[in-house]
Amino acid sequence: MKIGEHDWHLEPLGTHIWRGRMEAGQLLALARVVKEEGGQLIALWGSDNRHLGRGFAIHAALLTSAGLAWVTCALPDEAPAYPDLAHIFPQADRMQRATFD
């Protein structure tokens, strides 16, 4: 899936829905491009799958001009941090606080 000038390597799940994984640092770049293109952050949530051997992850659903992009970023167990998206999408502030809790 191409957003802006970059191909984000997201795979189609259905009509106008894409899914992919990326590094946490790439999430910030993707959020900026989505915002520049007039898109929005729909949801942001975290998961703790250590019991399945997969560790922590952050997930974001972004509305783009092409449809919905759902991305997941694996986070290290010892420091599960991810970039702050609230300066790009103000609604991320509450979602990030809920994820922290």
C-alpha positions in Angstrom: 0.0 0.0 0.0 1.4 3.3 -1.0 0.8 6.4 1.1 2.5 9.5 0.1 5.7 8.6 -1.7 6.4 5.5 0.3 5.3 1.9 -0.1 4.5 0.7 3.5 4.4 -3.0 2.6 0.9 -3.5 3.9 -1.1 -6.5 2.6 -4.7 -6.3 1.6 -7.2 -8.0 3.9 -10.3 -7.0 1.9 -11.6 -4.1 -0.1 -10.0 -0.9 1.2 -8.4 -2.6 4.2 -4.6 -3.2 4.6 -2.7 -4.9 7.4 1.0 -4.9 8.2 3.8 -4.9 10.7 6.5 -2.4 11.1 9.1 -1.1 13.6 7.9 1.4 16.2 10.0 4.1 14.7 8.2 3.7 11.4 4.8 4.3 13.0 5.7 8.0 13.6 6.7 8.4 10.0 3.5 6.7 8.8 1.3 8.9 11.1 2.9 12.0 9.7 2.3 11.0 6.1 -1.3 9.9 6.8 -2.0 13.3 8.5 -0.4 15.2 5.5 -2.6 13.3 3.2 -5.7 14.3 5.2 -6.2 11.0 7.0 -7.0 10.3 10.6 -6.1 8.0 13.5 -9.1 5.9 14.2 -7.8 3.8 17.1 -4.6 3.0 19.0 -4.3 0.1 21.5 -1.7 -2.1 23.1 -1.5 -5.9 23.6 0.4 -8.0 26.1 0.9 -11.5 24.5 3.9 -12.6 26.6 1.9 -15.7 27.7 2.0 -16.7 24.0 5.7 -15.9 23.6 5.0 -12.8 21.5 5.6 -10.0 24.0 4.1 -6.5 23.8 2.8 -4.7 20.8 1.2 -1.4 19.8 -1.6 -1.4 17.2 -2.9 1.6 15.2 -5.8 1.9 12.8 -5.5 4.8 10.4 -8.0 6.1 7.9 -6.2 7.0 4.6 -7.5 8.2 1.3 -7.3 4.5 0.1 -9.0 3.0 3.1 -8.1 1.6 6.5 -4.5 0.8 7.4 -4.1 -1.4 10.5 -0.5 -1.7 11.6 1.2 -3.5 14.5 4.6 -2.8 16.0 6.3 -5.3 18.2 7.8 -3.7 21.4 10.7 -5.0 23.5 9.7 -6.7 26.8 12.2 -4.8 28.8 11.2 -1.3 27.5 7.8 -1.4 25.7 7.9 2.2 24.5 6.6 3.6 21.2 6.5 7.1 19.7 4.0 9.7 21.0 1.5 10.4 18.2 -0.5 13.1 20.1 1.3 16.0 18.5 0.2 14.6 15.1 -3.3 13.3 16.1 -4.5 15.0 19.4 -7.0 12.1 19.9 -4.0 9.8 20.4 -3.4 11.3 23.9 -6.3 9.5 25.6 -5.7 6.3 23.7 -2.0 6.3 24.7 -2.9 6.9 28.3 -5.4 4.0 28.2 -2.7 1.8 26.6 -0.3 2.7 29.4 -2.8 1.8 32.1 
